[in-house]
Amino acid sequence: MKASFSTAIGTAAVFTTLVAIGVIVAPQRGRADSDDSESSRIRIGFAIAPVPLNLHGKNRSLVGLGSYIVNAQGDCNGCHSAGPASEFVFGGIPYFGQRPTKINPATYLGGGSDFGTLDPGGLSAHIITRNLTPDKTGRPEGGATFDEFVDIIRHGTDRDHWHPTCTGALGPHCVPPPFDGSLLQIMPWPIYANMNDHDLRAIYEYLSAIPCLEGDPGNPAGADTHGTRCK
Ligand code: HEC
């Protein structure tokens, strides 16, 4: 009895102290504070999203957190834009010293960056980033379910089988062994695989809120989805 009473007093004292030093009220403040709570990340996420977001039917907090992970930490667009030349809009190209940075919405997460081949001779498949924007189903990455998305990030599964492992001579649609063509190459899934389910859910929710871009880069069949992916 006595012990739990003094514990209660202790807890109240700690709480009062935290309020007094601003730890508990800090989440209301702006971007520059040292607050690392989720609400701060959600707020920053909305502030830095470079495209209009469709929040209809979405979990708002997850979209904001997903934007923070994609745009402040994961740099998905650093690879999933169409390439360095069009990643930013002129006037906001950070590598020219132009401020503030302006990401190009016309190529945002639409894929197309070409990382070249995995064999030094340049004979095998080019590794090209894919279009992560939602399709007309509203699901991200061309209609992936959340389970499929988790499988991709946790295991690197290439669900499209666009570049199998070469069996004989190297060719433009296969990757040279010992690279495993059933796995996504260059994509940092071995690192992203460490994220928890909540963060993956947030990325998925954010990717379903960004605008659709046409195109199917990386498809060896050269399938032209122009005009059919988004509507
Ligand atoms: C270092 C460059 C790089 C970064 C950063 C990157 N990716 Fe990728 N990603 C790739 C490449 C390259 C591919 C295609 C790989 C292949 O064809 O083998 C890919 C493929 C994917 C695929 C599979 C798409 C499909 O249609 O099969 C998903 C999903 C994906 N990336 C999501 C993400 C997300 C989400 C982020 C940020 C959290 C991200 N990527 C960051 C390079 C990158």
Residues whose N, C-alpha, C, O or C-beta is under 5 A from the ligand:
A	BS01	HEC	G74 D75 C76 C79 I127 I128 T129 R130 N131 E141 I152 R159 L183 L184 Q185 I186 M187 P188
